[in-house]
Amino acid sequence: MQHTSRRTFLTNGLIGAMCLTTPHVISCGALAQGDRPGANDRVSVALIGCGRRGQSYIDPGLPPRTRIVAACDVHRGRAELAARKVNITEKDVV
């Protein structure tokens, strides 16, 4: 049995913990750039129910740094209309 000193054990444990908790890759979309705020400063919401009440959230405009990323409605035509207004891709319409 090999003897490991307490100092070596703690050093190796600390190095291992740092490797596990430190992010290795951060996507460019999460970082703030010039005119675009960072991920913690943006709010992404889904619009569920795209009828008259749902449209009322889109038409006057959203609060700053808020964007609609998905649309859902029982009537697909309403969801598609809302998606076109806020530039949502077809795959995010339900």
MARLO-382748 format. One record per atom (N, C-alpha, C, O, CB): residue number from 1; residue in one letter; atom name; x, y, z. Coordinates in steps of 0.001 Angstrom, whole numbers, plus 500000, padded with zeros to 6 digits. Glycine has a CB too. Layout:
<rs>
R  seq  type  atom       u       v       w
R  NUM     A    CA       X       Y       Z
...
</rs>
This chain:
<rs>
R  seq  type  atom       u       v       w
R    1     M     N  500840  498827  500000
R    1     M    CA  500000  500000  500000
R    1     M     C  500885  501237  500000
R    1     M     O  501825  501348  500787
R    1     M    CB  499044  499998  501211
R    2     Q     N  500566  502169  499097
R    2     Q    CA  501367  503378  498949
R    2     Q     C  500858  504442  499914
R    2     Q     O  499651  504648  500037
R    2     Q    CB  501326  503897  497489
R    3     H     N  501773  505111  500593
R    3     H    CA  501410  506146  501555
R    3     H     C  501347  507505  500841
R    3     H     O  502290  507894  500153
R    3     H    CB  502431  506186  502737
R    4     T     N  500230  508219  501012
R    4     T    CA  500058  509544  500428
R    4     T     C  499945  510544  501565
R    4     T     O  499163  510359  502497
R    4     T    CB  498803  509604  499495
R    5     S     N  500733  511604  501476
R    5     S    CA  500675  512611  502537
R    5     S     C  499369  513401  502437
R    5     S     O  498735  513454  501383
R    5     S    CB  501895  513567  502453
R    6     R     N  498991  514000  503536
R    6     R    CA  497774  514806  503577
R    6     R     C  497872  515980  502606
R    6     R     O  496890  516324  501950
R    6     R    CB  497514  515315  505003
R    7     R     N  499030  516585  502514
R    7     R    CA  499234  517730  501617
R    7     R     C  499048  517322  500154
R    7     R     O  498400  518041  499394
R    7     R    CB  500639  518330  501822
R    8     T     N  499603  516185  499755
R    8     T    CA  499464  515703  498387
R    8     T     C  498006  515387  498085
R    8     T     O  497502  515714  497010
R    8     T    CB  500340  514464  498158
R    9     F     N  497328  514745  499041
R    9     F    CA  495928  514398  498852
R    9     F     C  495079  515657  498651
R    9     F     O  494259  515702  497734
R    9     F    CB  495412  513590  500051
R   10     L     N  495259  516671  499488
R   10     L    CA  494487  517905  499372
R   10     L     C  494816  518664  498093
R   10     L     O  493926  519230  497459
R   10     L    CB  494738  518794  500577
R   11     T     N  496084  518677  497714
R   11     T    CA  496472  519361  496479
R   11     T     C  495823  518701  495270
R   11     T     O  495255  519382  494416
R   11     T    CB  498001  519366  496323
R   12     N     N  495906  517390  495197
R   12     N    CA  495305  516669  494085
R   12     N     C  493778  516833  494070
R   12     N     O  493180  516964  493002
R   12     N    CB  495677  515185  494160
R   13     G     N  493153  516827  495242
R   13     G    CA  491707  517026  495327
R   13     G     C  491300  518415  494872
R   13     G     O  490289  518576  494189
R   13     G    CB  491227  516792  496744
R   14     L     N  492080  519418  495246
R   14     L    CA  491787  520786  494841
R   14     L     C  491933  520959  493330
R   14     L     O  491105  521613  492697
R   14     L    CB  492706  521761  495574
R   15     I     N  492956  520391  492768
R   15     I    CA  493161  520466  491312
R   15     I     C  492006  519764  490589
R   15     I     O  491493  520279  489595
R   15     I    CB  494529  519822  490911
R   16     G     N  491605  518614  491075
R   16     G    CA  490495  517893  490458
R   16     G     C  489191  518667  490546
R   16     G     O  488430  518701  489579
R   16     G    CB  490327  516539  491108
R   17     A     N  488920  519288  491684
R   17     A    CA  487689  520069  491852
R   17     A     C  487684  521284  490931
R   17     A     O  486641  521639  490382
R   17     A    CB  487531  520517  493315
R   18     M     N  488817  521912  490759
R   18     M    CA  488895  523080  489875
R   18     M     C  488635  522670  488430
R   18     M     O  487985  523403  487685
R   18     M    CB  490272  523766  489996
R   19     C     N  489136  521516  488035
R   19     C    CA  488920  521046  486660
R   19     C     C  487445  520734  486404
R   19     C     O  486950  520954  485299
R   19     C    CB  489775  519799  486381
R   20     L     N  486749  520227  487406
R   20     L    CA  485345  519873  487236
R   20     L     C  484424  521087  487255
R   20     L     O  483414  521104  486551
R   20     L    CB  484929  518908  488312
R   21     T     N  484752  522093  488042
R   21     T    CA  483845  523226  488198
R   21     T     C  484137  524367  487238
R   21     T     O  483271  525218  487037
R   21     T    CB  483910  523734  489601
R   22     T     N  485295  524419  486651
R   22     T    CA  485638  525491  485730
R   22     T     C  485046  525182  484355
R   22     T     O  485294  524105  483812
R   22     T    CB  487177  525675  485643
R   23     P     N  484268  526106  483782
R   23     P    CA  483733  525837  482446
R   23     P     C  484868  525810  481423
R   23     P     O  485742  526677  481421
R   23     P    CB  482675  526901  482055
R   24     H     N  484837  524819  480572
R   24     H    CA  485894  524667  479584
R   24     H     C  485596  525447  478309
R   24     H     O  486509  525957  477658
R   24     H    CB  486092  523203  479258
R   25     V     N  484307  525539  477953
R   25     V    CA  483921  526244  476736
R   25     V     C  482715  527111  477057
R   25     V     O  481726  526625  477606
R   25     V    CB  483608  525248  475569
R   26     I     N  482790  528374  476723
R   26     I    CA  481665  529287  476892
R   26     I     C  481250  529742  475497
R   26     I     O  482059  530271  474736
R   26     I    CB  482038  530515  477818
R   27     S     N  479984  529528  475176
R   27     S    CA  479526  529897  473837
R   27     S     C  479518  531407  473664
R   27     S     O  479350  532153  474628
R   27     S    CB  478128  529330  473573
R   28     C     N  479701  531846  472432
R   28     C    CA  479712  533286  472136
R   28     C     C  478364  533915  472421
R   28     C     O  478296  535103  472738
R   28     C    CB  480098  533534  470678
R   29     G     N  477284  533145  472317
R   29     G    CA  475957  533680  472572
R   29     G     C  475727  534061  474022
R   29     G     O  474848  534871  474315
R   29     G    CB  474932  532690  472155
R   30     A     N  476506  533487  474939
R   30     A    CA  476339  533804  476355
R   30     A     C  477103  535056  476760
R   30     A     O  476830  535633  477813
R   30     A    CB  476789  532637  477204
R   31     L     N  478046  535478  475947
R   31     L    CA  478870  536623  476303
R   31     L     C  478288  537924  475770
R   31     L     O  477686  537955  474696
R   31     L    CB  480280  536434  475781
R   32     A     N  478473  538980  476520
R   32     A    CA  478034  540297  476062
R   32     A     C  478993  540792  474988
R   32     A     O  480207  540612  475088
R   32     A    CB  477957  541308  477245
R   33     Q     N  478429  541417  473963
R   33     Q    CA  479247  541954  472871
R   33     Q     C  478658  543274  472420
R   33     Q     O  477500  543313  472003
R   33     Q    CB  479331  540954  471681
R   34     G     N  479389  544316  472486
R   34     G    CA  478989  545612  471966
R   34     G     C  477563  546004  472270
R   34     G     O  477260  546450  473377
R   34     G    CB  479184  545633  470519
R   35     D     N  476672  545841  471286
R   35     D    CA  475278  546235  471448
R   35     D     C  474393  545116  471988
R   35     D     O  473194  545318  472177
R   35     D    CB  474735  546708  470135
R   36     R     N  474967  543939  472239
R   36     R    CA  474187  542803  472719
R   36     R     C  474521  542495  474169
R   36     R     O  475684  542246  474487
R   36     R    CB  474438  541573  471847
R   37     P     N  473518  542505  475071
R   37     P    CA  473783  542211  476480
R   37     P     C  474104  540735  476698
R   37     P     O  473812  539900  475842
R   37     P    CB  472585  542611  477335
R   38     G     N  474697  540419  477828
R   38     G    CA  475034  539044  478172
R   38     G     C  473788  538223  478478
R   38     G     O  472688  538768  478559
R   38     G    CB  475979  539017  479362
R   39     A     N  473956  536923  478647
R   39     A    CA  472833  536006  478847
R   39     A     C  472026  536338  480099
R   39     A     O  470808  536160  480098
R   39     A    CB  473339  534582  478932
R   40     N     N  472658  536807  481148
R   40     N    CA  471932  537127  482371
R   40     N     C  471143  538421  482260
R   40     N     O  470308  538704  483119
R   40     N    CB  472889  537218  483526
R   41     D     N  471384  539204  481234
R   41     D    CA  470689  540472  481053
R   41     D     C  469593  540399  479993
R   41     D     O  468940  541405  479720
R   41     D    CB  471677  541545  480683
R   42     R     N  469379  539227  479391
R   42     R    CA  468339  539046  478376
R   42     R     C  467232  538170  478942
R   42     R     O  467487  537295  479770
R   42     R    CB  468925  538420  477080
R   43     V     N  466015  538403  478498
R   43     V    CA  464879  537586  478917
R   43     V     C  464251  536978  477666
R   43     V     O  463863  537699  476747
R   43     V    CB  463829  538433  479728
R   44     S     N  464155  535654  477635
R   44     S    CA  463524  534949  476523
R   44     S     C  462232  534333  477035
R   44     S     O  462228  533661  478067
R   44     S    CB  464474  533855  475919
R   45     V     N  461129  534559  476316
R   45     V    CA  459830  534049  476750
R   45     V     C  459152  533306  475606
R   45     V     O  459483  533501  474436
R   45     V    CB  458930  535198  477254
R   46     A     N  458200  532453  475963
R   46     A    CA  457375  531759  474975
R   46     A     C  455980  532345  475055
R   46     A     O  455479  532633  476142
R   46     A    CB  457356  530208  475216
R   47     L     N  455366  532516  473923
R   47     L    CA  454005  533046  473844
R   47     L     C  453053  531869  473717
R   47     L     O  453030  531198  472685
R   47     L    CB  453840  534040  472640
R   48     I     N  452272  531613  474752
R   48     I    CA  451314  530511  474750
R   48     I     C  449929  531133  474695
R   48     I     O  449490  531788  475641
R   48     I    CB  451483  529576  476015
R   49     G     N  449259  530926  473597
R   49     G    CA  447983  531575  473338
R   49     G     C  448241  532819  472510
R   49     G     O  448583  533870  473053
R   49     G    CB  447243  531925  474661
R   50     C     N  448082  532709  471215
R   50     C    CA  448467  533790  470296
R   50     C     C  447267  534526  469726
R   50     C     O  447366  535150  468669
R   50     C    CB  449299  533236  469161
R   51     G     N  446126  534461  470418
R   51     G    CA  444928  535166  469968
R   51     G     C  445043  536659  470243
R   51     G     O  446134  537230  470246
R   51     G    CB  443680  534596  470653
R   52     R     N  443887  537275  470475
R   52     R    CA  443856  538724  470671
R   52     R     C  444720  539156  471865
R   52     R     O  445473  540126  471771
R   52     R    CB  442414  539193  470873
R   53     R     N  444608  538446  472965
R   53     R    CA  445380  538803  474165
R   53     R     C  446881  538576  473936
R   53     R     O  447702  539401  474339
R   53     R    CB  444897  537974  475385
R   54     G     N  447233  537475  473297
R   54     G    CA  448638  537189  473008
R   54     G     C  449245  538201  472060
R   54     G     O  450398  538602  472219
R   54     G    CB  448779  535807  472427
R   55     Q     N  448453  538618  471058
R   55     Q    CA  448939  539622  470109
R   55     Q     C  449178  540960  470796
R   55     Q     O  450010  541749  470349
R   55     Q    CB  447945  539795  468959
R   56     S     N  448448  541219  471886
R   56     S    CA  448607  542496  472572
R   56     S     C  449989  542621  473217
R   56     S     O  450437  543730  473510
R   56     S    CB  447521  542660  473630
R   57     Y     N  450657  541504  473437
R   57     Y    CA  452026  541562  473966
R   57     Y     C  453032  541878  472871
R   57     Y     O  454096  542434  473144
R   57     Y    CB  452393  540241  474641
R   58     I     N  452702  541526  471634
R   58     I    CA  453631  541731  470519
R   58     I     C  453498  543121  469918
R   58     I     O  454499  543801  469692
R   58     I    CB  453398  540684  469441
R   59     D     N  452256  543549  469658
R   59     D    CA  452016  544765  468874
R   59     D     C  452616  546043  469459
R   59     D     O  453261  546777  468710
R   59     D    CB  450557  544956  468716
R   60     P     N  452448  546357  470740
R   60     P    CA  453064  547602  471221
R   60     P     C  454575  547478  471370
R   60     P     O  455264  548482  471549
R   60     P    CB  452455  548006  472554
R   61     G     N  455081  546284  471298
R   61     G    CA  456522  546066  471449
R   61     G     C  456834  545472  472811
R   61     G     O  456116  545697  473785
R   61     G    CB  457293  547379  471258
R   62     L     N  457887  544730  472859
R   62     L    CA  458296  544081  474097
R   62     L     C  459179  545018  474912
R   62     L     O  459766  545952  474367
R   62     L    CB  459034  542762  473803
R   63     P     N  459274  544767  476222
R   63     P    CA  460205  545565  477021
R   63     P     C  461634  545382  476510
R   63     P     O  461931  544378  475863
R   63     P    CB  460113  545173  478514
R   64     P     N  462509  546322  476785
R   64     P    CA  463899  546196  476326
R   64     P     C  464530  544886  476803
R   64     P     O  464256  544414  477907
R   64     P    CB  464732  547387  476821
R   65     R     N  465360  544323  475968
R   65     R    CA  466112  543093  476256
R   65     R     C  465210  541880  476478
R   65     R     O  465607  540931  477155
R   65     R    CB  466982  543299  477476
R   66     T     N  464009  541902  475918
R   66     T    CA  463091  540770  476007
R   66     T     C  462764  540317  474592
R   66     T     O  462556  541140  473700
R   66     T    CB  461791  541145  476796
R   67     R     N  462720  539004  474393
R   67     R    CA  462377  538494  473064
R   67     R     C  461517  537246  473200
R   67     R     O  461650  536482  474156
R   67     R    CB  463655  538185  472242
R   68     I     N  460640  537053  472236
R   68     I    CA  459803  535866  472191
R   68     I     C  460533  534829  471343
R   68     I     O  460913  535105  470205
R   68     I    CB  458372  536184  471614
R   69     V     N  460728  533630  471905
R   69     V    CA  461502  532604  471212
R   69     V     C  460658  531434  470736
R   69     V     O  461137  530606  469961
R   69     V    CB  462587  532098  472108
R   70     A     N  459400  531347  471187
R   70     A    CA  458523  530261  470751
R   70     A     C  457082  530733  470819
R   70     A     O  456750  531614  471612
R   70     A    CB  458728  528988  471620
R   71     A     N  456219  530145  469985
R   71     A    CA  454804  530488  469968
R   71     A     C  453978  529210  469942
R   71     A     O  454316  528258  469239
R   71     A    CB  454464  531386  468753
R   72     C     N  452893  529193  470714
R   72     C    CA  452046  528009  470800
R   72     C     C  450580  528444  470853
R   72     C     O  450222  529359  471596
R   72     C    CB  452416  527148  472047
R   73     D     N  449744  527787  470065
R   73     D    CA  448314  528062  470094
R   73     D     C  447577  526849  469547
R   73     D     O  448127  526073  468765
R   73     D    CB  447968  529342  469276
R   74     V     N  446323  526693  469968
R   74     V    CA  445495  525591  469467
R   74     V     C  445284  525755  467968
R   74     V     O  445284  524772  467227
R   74     V    CB  444128  525537  470208
R   75     H     N  445104  526993  467521
R   75     H    CA  444939  527297  466097
R   75     H     C  446300  527621  465509
R   75     H     O  446872  528671  465799
R   75     H    CB  443945  528479  465879
R   76     R     N  446813  526733  464692
R   76     R    CA  448166  526884  464156
R   76     R     C  448353  528204  463395
R   76     R     O  449436  528789  463436
R   76     R    CB  448487  525713  463239
R   77     G     N  447330  528668  462716
R   77     G    CA  447423  529924  461970
R   77     G     C  447764  531105  462867
R   77     G     O  448546  531974  462481
R   77     G    CB  446121  530197  461247
R   78     R     N  447181  531140  464061
R   78     R    CA  447499  532217  465012
R   78     R     C  448954  532142  465452
R   78     R     O  449641  533159  465542
R   78     R    CB  446574  532145  466240
R   79     A     N  449409  530938  465723
R   79     A    CA  450800  530768  466160
R   79     A     C  451763  531176  465046
R   79     A     O  452791  531801  465308
R   79     A    CB  451063  529303  466584
R   80     E     N  451430  530823  463807
R   80     E    CA  452293  531188  462683
R   80     E     C  452309  532699  462463
R   80     E     O  453351  533262  462125
R   80     E    CB  451832  530479  461408
R   81     L     N  451165  533359  462651
R   81     L    CA  451110  534815  462519
R   81     L     C  451993  535484  463567
R   81     L     O  452757  536398  463260
R   81     L    CB  449661  535313  462647
R   82     A     N  451878  535022  464792
R   82     A    CA  452718  535581  465860
R   82     A     C  454195  535326  465573
R   82     A     O  455037  536191  465816
R   82     A    CB  452331  534976  467228
R   83     A     N  454508  534142  465057
R   83     A    CA  455899  533796  464752
R   83     A     C  456473  534710  463679
R   83     A     O  457624  535137  463778
R   83     A    CB  455999  532337  464302
R   84     R     N  455682  535014  462655
R   84     R    CA  456159  535919  461606
R   84     R     C  456418  537318  462152
R   84     R     O  457367  537982  461734
R   84     R    CB  455147  535987  460462
R   85     K     N  455587  537766  463075
R   85     K    CA  455744  539115  463623
R   85     K     C  457034  539271  464422
R   85     K     O  457627  540350  464433
R   85     K    CB  454558  539459  464502
R   86     V     N  457469  538217  465081
R   86     V    CA  458668  538320  465928
R   86     V     C  459848  537517  465381
R   86     V     O  460828  537286  466091
R   86     V    CB  458347  537849  467335
R   87     N     N  459754  537093  464125
R   87     N    CA  460844  536370  463442
R   87     N     C  461247  535076  464142
R   87     N     O  462429  534838  464393
R   87     N    CB  462056  537264  463327
R   88     I     N  460255  534241  464455
R   88     I    CA  460520  532924  465037
R   88     I     C  460580  531923  463897
R   88     I     O  459807  532025  462944
R   88     I    CB  459423  532520  466094
R   89     T     N  461487  530958  463981
R   89     T    CA  461595  529933  462942
R   89     T     C  460422  528963  463043
R   89     T     O  459782  528862  464089
R   89     T    CB  462937  529172  463059
R   90     E     N  460150  528266  461974
R   90     E    CA  459014  527342  461888
R   90     E     C  459084  526228  462929
R   90     E     O  458046  525769  463405
R   90     E    CB  458946  526733  460501
R   91     K     N  460275  525790  463288
R   91     K    CA  460390  524686  464233
R   91     K     C  459984  525075  465655
R   91     K     O  459734  524197  466482
R   91     K    CB  461804  524169  464237
R   92     D     N  459914  526376  465954
R   92     D    CA  459547  526831  467289
R   92     D     C  458082  527226  467384
R   92     D     O  457675  527881  468344
R   92     D    CB  460412  527996  467692
R   93     V     N  457289  526833  466397
R   93     V    CA  455858  527093  466392
R   93     V     C  455146  525778  466657
R   93     V     O  455393  524784  465974
R   93     V    CB  455394  527729  465041
R   94     V     N  454258  525769  467656
R   94     V    CA  453512  524559  468013
R   94     V     C  452044  524871  467994
R   94     V     O  451223  523995  468266
R   94     V    CB  453934  524017  469397
</rs>
